[in-house]
């Protein structure tokens, strides 16, 4: 691949363009808002000048509701040798294209499993897709050259290709992406009218659960409108669990011993099912999840503190597997939770203590 046309310069389109441009691909940028394309170009994602002729690959990075229309126009205009989209749903756009009677041999549906709470070209980064799954949904019609172009794009963005059926993909993202977004928003909505005294008690747990609730509602309405059935199916299952959990909690509040025992069993059951499901979430680099030990360290909220503690861990010969920060309420301090291999935890705790860090627990 030497040339590409990115249609849609939001977060995903601009990030893909930045990755391609950074690896020597000549990228052209188009957006319904010319200012967005100019912004992406100014960031180094390519040029907002139109290509002189057909490019090697056209990347359609517009909302799902507009994907088929934009793809159809591009294909009829013959702007590229191959075409792909990066919409978060795959079955619907393909069926729309089929209904339009287009030759779909030069097209493949794809979906990079990466994003942010922020949108637009200014939120884009060239490394957005590094190490992340990038779903490809080829069919028997898909031309081999187009599949190879898509695989080259994934490689240039340093993502990990995953081949799936389009409808299977839509059911999967309903479970692992779309439903979590709605549930996060629902939990966050409980905070809107909550007493300030309750909100001040927010800790890392509520921050973890509600992080993605900061996402753009308009963008998510478009995504969910393109995949409503599978999301509704998953939510129906969650609703059933919620109803059973409410009944169990009422039982715990009962004076009847049998109801309390039944409530206890039901609550323990849903928590254990949650444990079993959480274990299946892939760990570091997509491998099986590993059990890490946590070394908690109190640090001040000032420049250089994290860098210093990471440097001291390196001097101790300890590899940091993961890290979380819990900010103290009303204090200019935070608790850094450093996850390491179990055998490395005592080594790190001793080394950090010797270097003057306040290790907790």
Beta strands, then each sheet from edge to edge (+ up, - down):
strand 1: 3-7
strand 2: 26-30
strand 3: 55-60
strand 4: 80-85
strand 5: 107-112
strand 6: 133-137
strand 7: 160-163
strand 8: 292-300
strand 9: 322-327
strand 10: 333-341
strand 11: 358-360
sheet 1: 2+ 1+ 3+ 4+ 5+ 6- 7-
sheet 2: 9+ 10- 8+ 11-
end
